[in-house]
Amino acid sequence: MTTLTSGTQIPFDLLAGALTGRAAANATGTLHVPGNPGGRIHLRNGGIISVESPGSPGPDALLLRTGRISESEWTTALTTGTRGSIGDTELHVVAMMSTQDAAFTIVAGDVEACVFSPQTLDVAVAMTTALDPVRLLQETSRRISSLLALKHPLSPHRERLVPTTTARLRKHGPVRGEILAHATGRRTTRDIAFAAGRSVYPVTIEACRMVADELLTIVPGNAVIAATPHLAVPLRPRQQPPAFHHPPPDPTAGDDVPLPRSLRRQLLPKLFKQPERKKP
């Protein structure tokens, strides 16, 4: 096994360095990412077929959420290898959603290192077409940048949330209503996503907006919350966490989302060409 790092402790840089390094090029195996929550990236001939993390719901949870398949049908499908009424396209879409969400969840947490192993592990639901690692890094960078651009960016793994008194006085749509129902004061947005059977990223983004709208508030770290919490008063806005700071995406840059500058210049010159500015 070969430990891969990019020489920095920033989680995104560690993951980007591992996925674009020589050891991962055209590789088949598993990239282990120890950390909190950490995860595993499954590679086939250099492409990504799945990303798994204990910090985000897997494709099974997302499938069950849609109601297209029951829990017993899913168990049977795993045992017999049959898919029932679920087609290849639908499975690919769900696997893609799960992969992108797991990558976001890993980068939004703590990454200790990236360790590649040539051993291949079984994947319950893999994408039918492998994903280019650069495209996954672009999407992950976009999501982190979008989160940090919000007024109240939350860590999906740290801040516990509870409804405010204002939340009781308003009507809410199904998504916000579900988030409020699961925000017990003892759950982070990651916990809420698991309870709701939704992806972590959209739940975290919506929860950030709800904090800005004074529908949710952050529970202090040393507070003890009862099983049935009382609605709380909003806290002051928290400062942006510096651990995974990346600048918001440039709206004039088109569809490309910037990776770290060192990687753009050294590893990915063809994908991330930027015009040189003329000095005045």
C-alpha positions in Angstrom: 0.0 0.0 0.0 1.3 3.5 -0.9 0.4 6.6 1.1 -0.4 9.5 -1.1 -0.4 13.1 0.2 -0.1 16.5 -1.6 2.0 18.1 1.1 -0.9 20.1 2.7 -3.3 19.4 5.4 -6.3 20.9 3.6 -8.7 18.0 3.0 -9.5 19.0 -0.6 -5.9 19.3 -1.5 -5.1 15.9 0.0 -7.9 14.3 -2.0 -7.1 16.1 -5.2 -3.4 15.3 -5.0 -4.2 11.6 -4.5 -6.7 11.4 -7.4 -4.5 13.2 -9.8 -1.2 11.7 -8.8 0.8 9.0 -10.6 -0.4 6.2 -8.3 -4.0 6.8 -9.2 -3.5 7.2 -12.9 -5.2 4.4 -14.8 -5.3 2.5 -11.5 -7.7 -0.2 -10.4 -8.2 -0.5 -6.6 -9.4 1.4 -3.6 -8.3 4.8 -2.3 -8.8 4.7 1.5 -9.3 8.1 3.1 -9.0 7.9 6.9 -10.4 10.8 8.8 -13.7 12.1 10.2 -15.9 10.8 8.6 -13.4 9.6 6.0 -14.4 7.1 3.3 -13.3 5.0 0.3 -13.0 5.7 -3.4 -13.3 2.8 -5.8 -11.2 3.1 -8.9 -11.4 1.1 -12.2 -8.8 1.9 -14.8 -8.3 5.3 -13.4 -12.1 6.1 -13.3 -14.3 6.4 -10.2 -17.2 3.9 -10.0 -18.2 4.7 -6.4 -17.4 6.8 -3.4 -18.5 5.6 0.0 -18.5 7.4 3.4 -20.0 6.7 6.8 -20.8 10.4 6.8 -23.4 10.3 4.0 -26.4 8.1 3.1 -25.6 5.4 0.5 -27.5 4.7 -2.7 -29.7 2.2 -0.8 -31.0 4.9 1.5 -31.6 7.3 -1.4 -33.5 4.5 -3.4 -35.7 3.7 -0.4 -36.4 7.4 0.0 -37.9 7.5 -3.5 -40.4 4.7 -2.7 -39.5 3.0 -6.0 -38.3 0.0 -4.0 -39.1 -1.4 -0.6 -36.6 -2.4 2.0 -37.5 -6.1 1.5 -37.2 -5.8 -2.3 -33.8 -4.1 -1.8 -32.6 -6.9 0.5 -33.7 -9.5 -2.1 -32.0 -7.6 -4.9 -28.7 -7.7 -3.0 -29.1 -11.4 -2.3 -30.2 -12.5 -5.7 -28.5 -9.9 -7.9 -31.9 -8.9 -9.5 -33.0 -5.3 -9.7 -36.7 -5.6 -10.0 -38.3 -2.5 -11.5 -35.1 -0.4 -11.1 -33.4 0.2 -14.5 -29.7 0.7 -15.2 -30.2 4.4 -15.8 -32.0 5.0 -12.5 -29.3 3.0 -10.7 -26.6 5.0 -12.4 -28.2 8.3 -11.4 -28.6 7.3 -7.8 -25.1 6.0 -7.6 -23.8 9.3 -9.1 -25.8 11.3 -6.5 -24.4 9.1 -3.7 -20.8 9.4 -5.0 -20.9 13.2 -5.3 -22.5 13.5 -1.8 -19.9 11.2 -0.3 -17.0 13.2 -1.8 -18.5 16.4 -0.5 -18.9 14.9 3.0 -15.3 13.6 3.1 -13.8 17.0 2.1 -16.1 18.9 4.5 -14.6 16.8 7.4 -11.1 15.9 8.4 -8.8 14.0 6.1 -5.7 12.4 7.7 -4.2 10.9 4.5 -5.0 9.1 1.3 -3.8 5.5 1.0 -4.1 3.6 -2.3 -4.5 -0.2 -2.3 -4.7 -2.3 -5.5 -7.3 -4.5 -3.8 -10.8 -4.1 -5.2 -13.7 -4.2 -2.9 -17.3 -5.1 -3.6 -19.6 -2.2 -4.3 -23.3 -2.6 -3.8 -24.4 0.0 -6.4 -21.7 1.3 -8.8 -22.0 3.7 -11.6 -22.4 2.0 -15.0 -19.9 4.5 -16.5 -16.8 5.5 -14.5 -16.5 9.1 -13.6 -13.3 11.1 -14.4 -11.7 12.1 -11.1 -11.2 15.6 -12.3 -14.9 16.0 -12.9 -15.6 14.8 -9.4 -13.1 17.2 -7.9 -14.7 20.1 -9.9 -18.1 19.2 -8.5 -16.8 18.9 -5.0 -15.0 22.2 -5.2 -18.2 23.9 -6.5 -20.2 22.5 -3.6 -17.6 23.6 -1.0 -17.4 27.1 -2.6 -21.3 27.3 -2.6 -21.4 26.4 1.0 -18.8 28.9 2.1 -20.5 31.7 0.1 -23.6 31.5 2.3 -24.2 33.9 5.1 -24.2 31.1 7.7 -22.0 28.2 6.5 -22.4 25.2 8.7 -20.2 22.1 9.0 -22.3 19.0 8.3 -20.3 17.2 11.1 -20.1 19.7 13.9 -23.0 22.2 14.5 -26.1 20.8 16.2 -29.3 22.5 15.3 -32.6 23.2 17.0 -35.8 25.1 15.7 -36.4 28.6 16.9 -39.6 30.2 18.2 -40.0 31.9 14.8 -40.2 28.5 13.1 -43.4 27.6 15.0 -45.1 30.7 13.6 -44.5 30.1 9.9 -45.7 27.6 7.4 -43.0 25.5 5.7 -42.6 23.4 2.5 -41.9 19.7 2.7 -38.1 19.9 2.8 -37.9 22.6 5.5 -40.7 21.0 7.4 -38.8 17.7 7.4 -35.5 19.4 8.5 -37.3 21.1 11.4 -38.9 17.8 12.4 -35.5 16.1 12.6 -33.6 19.0 14.2 -33.8 17.9 17.8 -30.8 19.9 19.1 -28.7 16.7 19.2 -28.3 16.4 15.4 -26.0 17.9 12.8 -27.1 18.4 9.2 -25.4 15.0 8.5 -27.5 13.4 11.1 -30.6 15.1 9.8 -29.8 13.8 6.3 -29.6 10.2 7.5 -32.9 10.6 9.4 -34.6 12.0 6.4 -33.0 9.7 3.8 -31.7 12.7 1.9 -28.2 13.7 0.6 -26.0 15.6 3.0 -25.2 18.5 0.7 -28.7 19.8 -0.1 -29.8 19.3 3.6 -26.7 21.3 4.7 -27.3 24.1 2.2 -31.0 24.4 3.1 -30.2 24.3 6.9 -27.7 27.2 6.4 -30.5 29.2 4.7 -32.9 28.4 7.6 -30.4 29.7 10.1 -30.2 32.9 8.1 -34.1 33.0 8.1 -34.0 32.5 11.9 -35.8 29.1 11.7 -32.9 27.2 13.1 -30.2 28.1 15.6 -26.9 26.5 16.5 -26.8 24.7 19.9 -23.7 25.7 22.0 -21.1 23.0 22.2 -21.6 22.4 26.0 -25.4 22.5 26.0 -27.4 19.5 27.1 -30.6 19.0 25.0 -33.5 17.0 26.4 -35.3 14.4 24.3 -38.0 17.0 23.5 -36.2 20.3 23.2 -37.8 23.7 23.6 -37.6 26.1 20.7 -34.6 28.4 21.1 -33.6 31.9 20.4 -31.3 32.5 17.4 -27.6 32.8 18.1 -25.2 35.3 16.5 -23.8 34.4 13.1 -20.7 32.2 13.4 -17.5 33.0 11.7 -16.6 31.0 8.6 -14.4 27.9 9.4 -10.9 28.4 7.9 -10.3 24.6 7.7 -11.6 24.3 4.2 -11.7 27.8 2.8 -11.9 28.2 -1.0 -13.0 31.4 -2.8 -16.5 31.5 -4.3 -16.6 30.5 -7.9 -16.1 33.3 -10.5 -19.4 33.8 -12.4 -17.5 34.8 -15.5 -15.4 31.7 -15.6 -18.0 29.5 -17.3 -18.6 25.9 -16.2 -15.1 25.2 -15.0 -14.7 25.3 -11.2 -11.2 26.1 -9.9 -9.1 23.5 -8.2 -6.2 24.6 -6.0 -3.8 26.9 -7.9 -0.9 24.5 -7.7 -2.9 21.7 -9.2 -4.3 23.9 -12.0 -0.8 24.9 -13.1 1.1 21.7 -12.6 -1.3 18.7 -13.0 -4.2 19.9 -15.0 -3.1 22.5 -17.5 -5.4 21.4 -20.3 -8.6 21.4 -18.3 -7.9 24.6 -16.4 -6.5 27.0 -18.8 -7.0 30.6 -17.8 -6.1 33.6 -20.0 -3.1 35.7 -18.8 -4.0 39.2 -17.8 -2.0 41.9 -19.5 -0.2 44.2 -17.1 -1.4 47.9 -17.4 
